[in-house]
Amino acid sequence: MLDVSFARSQFPALALPAYERGSFFENAGGSLACTQTIDALQRYYLETKVQPYAGYGPSAIAGEAMDDSRRRWAEALGVTPDEVQFGPSTSMNAYVLAQAFAASLGPGDEVVVTNQDHEANTGAIRRAVERAGATLREWRTEPITGLLSLDVLADLLGPRTRLVTMPHASNIVGQENDVAAAVALAHGVGARLVADGVSYTPHGFPDVAALDADIYLFSLYKTYSVHQGLMVTRNGILDELPNQGHVFNAALPSKRLTPAGPDHAQEAAAGAVLDYVELLHRHHGGTPDDGLRAASAAVSALWQAHETALVAPVLAWLASCPSVRLLGPGPADTGPLHRCPTVAFVPRDREPAEVAAELVARGVWCSAGHFYAYRVLQGLDVDPEQGVVRLSWVHYTSMADIERLLTALAQVLG
Ligand SMILES: Cc1ncc(COP(=O)(O)O)c(C=O)c1O
């Protein structure tokens, strides 16, 4: 069982008086940073804020720290360092990818996109498909649950399918999708698959090689780390897509699909969160010899068990409250994969923004809106301009936070 107090002790913000007066329920927008991340950033700015990769002391140390982040994230995700790229954000990484795909698609090619994705993993690729004169097929969510069905995907695939994009979990519906099964279907017709892991990875660092997605994207600022997007590119796709970086860097895997110059400090500090993962693993009986992949898997399991215990009473409360419509799976239908604690609901007779403000006044820090998931909401017949109230939490959220939430919900909506 996760030692939540120990986990919380690694997040210095949680010890600040302001964070005692409120409970942070907007983690899907960005998590708090662990102390290891904060220290690494500060260390970089203090000791090595010079051009990296030259021969002199601080420069060499800076370059080594950047390489180390890449190596360590590769190990945590079960891939090789050449398969890991850092970019300014997932939106930017996905945008550059769309430019690369646009150049390799043509009339007759088909691309499957979902309406469950955050706009980042669907808007740019939709435009790229249009530009290339290729055909777009939409993998639509079920209208009541907002879930994606693999049977629907299977029907959309064919010999002309070149690419499928999908979320590992939606930032509204919260349910983990079976990416490995979708990849198997896509690969079965010779298509590539891009998975957006932004909403899933705060709840677990996956074995990306086992999922076998050709591209896996996520945002480190939601995983207790720095404000960068991490992109894994596998199965030779880097060589298939045209270089998007400077012409003389075409042979460098870390630069082909990330034309923005690297943010040295953030790249150097990006791996520090894995020190936190290792610390947590050792605290729960793991050993340093286990390695980062095993530590990540074990810690992810601890996080998820804790989150599952915390999500159950909230789903139960919302599902039985007549004045709201809970979106996504309720307590009875969460399935075998992780029900991420990203919980959205629509008040039946009130504005979501008004309800969010009343929750905030009671110390429940949340907000309302469409959260860039416009199409998911349309698929659920929710007006995106009205939006939803979204509550999202992670492993450092305590049962006391959930009790504060349930009390506030009863006062505002009961
Ligand atoms: C599911 C999902 N995908 C993509 C993004 C975009 O990530 P970034 O802010 O790094 O561009 C977000 C951001 O909230 C998200 O929730």
The ligand as an SDF file (V2000), in Angstrom:
LIG
                    3D

 16 16  0  0  0  0  0  0  0  0999 V2000
   -4.6270   14.5840  -23.0480 C   0  0  0  0  0  0  0  0  0  0  0  0
   -3.7720   15.7590  -23.3870 C   0  0  0  0  0  0  0  0  0  0  0  0
   -3.0600   15.7270  -24.5200 N   0  0  0  0  0  0  0  0  0  0  0  0
   -2.2580   16.7440  -24.8740 C   0  0  0  0  0  0  0  0  0  0  0  0
   -2.1440   17.8650  -24.0940 C   0  0  0  0  0  0  0  0  0  0  0  0
   -1.2470   18.9790  -24.5390 C   0  0  0  0  0  0  0  0  0  0  0  0
   -0.0850   18.9580  -23.7820 O   0  0  0  0  0  0  0  0  0  0  0  0
    0.8730   20.2250  -23.7190 P   0  0  0  0  0  0  0  0  0  0  0  0
    0.2920   21.1780  -22.7370 O   0  0  0  0  0  0  0  0  0  0  0  0
    2.2000   19.6700  -23.2750 O   0  0  0  0  0  0  0  0  0  0  0  0
    0.9490   20.8040  -25.0790 O   0  0  0  0  0  0  0  0  0  0  0  0
   -2.8810   17.9540  -22.9060 C   0  0  0  0  0  0  0  0  0  0  0  0
   -2.7790   19.1520  -22.0500 C   0  0  0  0  0  0  0  0  0  0  0  0
   -3.5380   19.3770  -21.1480 O   0  0  0  0  0  0  0  0  0  0  0  0
   -3.7110   16.8670  -22.5470 C   0  0  0  0  0  0  0  0  0  0  0  0
   -4.4540   16.8920  -21.4220 O   0  0  0  0  0  0  0  0  0  0  0  0
  1  2  1  0
  2  3  1  0
  2 15  2  0
  3  4  2  0
  4  5  1  0
  5  6  1  0
  5 12  2  0
  6  7  1  0
  7  8  1  0
  8  9  2  0
  8 10  1  0
  8 11  1  0
 12 13  1  0
 12 15  1  0
 13 14  2  0
 15 16  1  0
M  END
$$$$
